[in-house]
Amino acid sequence: MFDRLYSGTGAFDIVGKRKRWYLIFGGLLLICIASISIRWFNLGIDFEGGTKIQLPAAAASGQITTERVEQVFTSTLNKEPASVQSVGTGANATIQIKSEALTVEQVRQVKAALFEQLRPQPPGGTASVAQISDSAVSGSWGGEISRQALIALGVFLVLVTIFLALYFEKWMAISALIALLHDIIVTAGVYSLIGFEVSPATVIGLLTILGFSLYDTVVVFDKVKENTRGILGLTRRTYAEAANLALNQTLMRSINTALIALLPVIGLLAVGVGLLGVGTLQDLALVQLTGMLVAILSSIYLATPMLVDFKLTEPKFKQQADRVAQRRANQARRTEAAAAANADGELDLSDDDALGAELRREKAMAVASSIPGRIPKASDARRKPAGKPSGKKRR
């Protein structure tokens, strides 16, 4: 299997099985759209507004855990907070509580309970209620971030469409944009299905995957463009086969690029969340990891197969595919006839196969070109032919 990956000889029939990929990706897309329509998103406090309470993670009795803080909050107000996160490390570590909007009395109760049960105390300071701060968060800030992100997305799509249409062609541009929209919808749908909290960092991370989604698609399309140059005048392979060969030739590169791109994101998720406990890094890494995985699959199994189907809507590519099929059918019939004649001992060596004649001509030309021609030397021009009179009379 690995030999076939590295050789890139077209052993993996990805384009030929494109109907299977359409069903898989189409089903996933429908599930994600249905989830977004029904369940919507688990919007964070920055989008819906609420209250944020922050306290030092250190105490006289030791380090305060997020689980303990959540227990105190829930037992005090009889409802769970939206999120409890540990931010920072060492002496500067803090714990942030985000919840729906609380009244002044509820905030006072929570702060008093946290102080009495946990006694947060920063290094060098004294334990007091003043060490626990609170603030009201407006949902307008998250909405502004979303509006700016949508504007950036629109500008990005317009510029990318113009570039792809000029550098490649319209069908490549359309296929790449469909794959890109698929990546955005599926990534958002995964957040809706699993219930990941959507924060401004999530929106920013979603924008960062757009370039990666197009990168691998453009690489494959460039190879498709190279393999299909002048294909309408040839009958060796169809456009679909040439595109499938391009996918195989760039498949190992796509896998390597994906691994190199995913390793830093996984490291960001593991180190940022597991060691540093930073919630913003978690939101950013989660959306990047999800989006990159979806983009890798769509660039291989969706973009190029769609390009092939769009191309085959043009009559000239259909006619070229028919010519290839006709030539192969004729060659198969002649091969069967030759085999039957050989079995009967009546092998006919006459060959009217255009392909065979063409191959022999190419072989003859290759042999002729491999024999260097003799360039006459200047001395040969002055050399007198043997056996001819010099023009002088003998005495």
Long-range contacts (C-beta under 8 A, 24 or more apart in sequence): 5-251, 5-252, 5-255, 6-252, 8-245, 8-248, 8-249, 8-250, 8-251, 8-252, 9-245, 9-248, 10-241, 10-244, 10-245, 10-248, 11-248, 12-244, 12-247, 12-248, 12-251, 13-244, 14-244, 14-247, 14-248, 14-300, 14-301, 14-304, 14-305, 15-240, 15-241, 15-243, 15-244, 15-247, 15-304, 15-305, 15-308, 16-240, 16-244, 18-305, 18-306, 18-308, 18-309, 21-301, 21-302, 21-305, 22-302, 22-305, 24-301, 25-182, 25-298, 25-301, 25-302, 28-186, 28-189, 29-182, 29-185, 29-186, 29-189, 31-189, 31-193, 32-185, 32-186, 32-188, 32-189, 32-190, 32-192, 32-193, 33-185, 33-189, 35-189, 35-192, 35-193, 36-185, 36-188, 36-189, 36-192, 39-192, 39-193, 40-192, 41-188, 41-191, 41-192, 41-198, 42-191, 42-192, 42-195, 42-196, 42-197, 42-198, 43-142, 43-197, 43-198, 44-82, 44-83, 44-98, 44-142, 44-197, 44-198, 44-199, 44-200, 44-202, 45-82, 45-83, 45-98, 45-99, 45-100, 45-137, 45-139, 46-137, 46-139, 46-141, 46-142, 46-145, 46-199, 46-200, 47-139, 47-142, 47-143, 47-146, 47-198, 47-199, 48-100, 48-139, 48-142, 49-101, 49-136, 49-137, 49-138, 49-139, 49-140, 50-82, 50-98, 50-99, 50-100, 50-101, 50-102, 50-136, 50-137, 51-98, 51-99, 51-100, 51-101, 51-102, 51-107, 51-134, 51-135, 51-136, 51-137, 52-96, 52-97, 52-98, 52-134, 52-135, 52-136, 52-137, 53-96, 53-97, 53-99, 53-107, 53-110, 53-111, 53-114, 53-132, 53-133, 53-134, 54-94, 54-95, 54-96, 54-97, 54-132, 54-133, 54-134, 54-135, 55-94, 55-95, 55-97, 55-114, 55-118, 55-120, 55-131, 55-132, 55-133, 56-93, 56-94, 56-95, 56-120, 56-121, 56-122, 56-125, 56-131, 57-86, 57-88, 57-93, 57-94, 57-95, 57-120, 58-91, 58-93, 58-120, 58-121, 58-122, 58-123, 59-118, 59-119, 59-120, 59-121, 59-127, 60-119, 60-121, 60-127, 61-119, 63-93, 64-95, 64-118, 64-120, 66-95, 68-118, 69-95, 69-97, 69-114, 69-118, 70-97, 72-110, 72-113, 72-114, 72-117, 72-118, 73-97, 73-99, 73-110, 73-113, 73-114, 75-113, 76-109, 76-110, 76-113, 77-102, 77-106, 77-109, 77-110, 82-197, 83-197, 83-279, 85-277, 85-278, 85-279, 86-277, 87-277, 87-278, 87-279, 88-276, 88-277, 88-278, 89-275, 89-276, 89-277, 91-122, 91-123, 93-277, 96-279, 98-137, 101-136, 107-134, 141-200, 142-199, 142-200, 145-200, 145-203, 145-204, 146-203, 149-203, 149-204, 149-206, 149-207, 152-207, 153-184, 153-207, 153-210, 156-207, 156-210, 160-214, 164-218, 168-221, 168-222, 168-225, 171-307, 171-310, 171-311, 172-221, 172-224, 172-225, 172-307, 174-306, 174-310, 175-217, 175-221, 175-303, 175-304, 175-306, 175-307, 175-310, 176-214, 176-217, 176-218, 176-221, 176-303, 178-302, 178-303, 178-306, 179-213, 179-217, 179-298, 179-299, 179-302, 179-303, 179-306, 180-210, 180-213, 180-214, 180-217, 182-294, 182-298, 182-302, 183-209, 183-210, 183-213, 183-291, 183-294, 183-295, 183-298, 184-210, 184-291, 186-294, 187-287, 187-290, 187-291, 187-294, 190-290, 190-294, 191-287, 191-290, 196-286, 197-283, 199-279, 199-280, 199-283, 201-280, 201-283, 201-284, 201-287, 202-283, 202-284, 202-286, 202-287, 204-284, 205-283, 205-284, 205-285, 205-286, 205-287, 205-288, 205-291, 206-287, 206-291, 208-288, 208-291, 209-287, 209-288, 209-291, 209-292, 209-295, 212-261, 212-291, 212-292, 212-295, 213-291, 213-294, 213-295, 213-298, 213-299, 215-257, 216-254, 216-257, 216-258, 216-295, 216-296, 216-299, 216-300, 217-298, 217-299, 217-303, 219-250, 219-253, 219-254, 219-257, 220-246, 220-247, 220-250, 220-254, 220-299, 220-300, 220-303, 220-304, 221-303, 221-304, 221-307, 223-249, 223-250, 224-304, 224-307, 231-320, 232-316, 232-317, 232-320, 234-320, 235-320, 235-323, 235-324, 235-327, 236-324, 237-324, 238-320, 238-321, 238-324, 239-308, 239-311, 239-312, 239-317, 239-320, 239-321, 240-308, 240-312, 240-321, 243-304, 243-307, 243-308, 244-304, 246-304, 247-300, 247-304, 251-300, 254-296, 254-299, 254-300, 258-292, 258-296, 261-292, 262-289, 262-292, 262-293, 265-289, 265-292, 327-355, 331-355
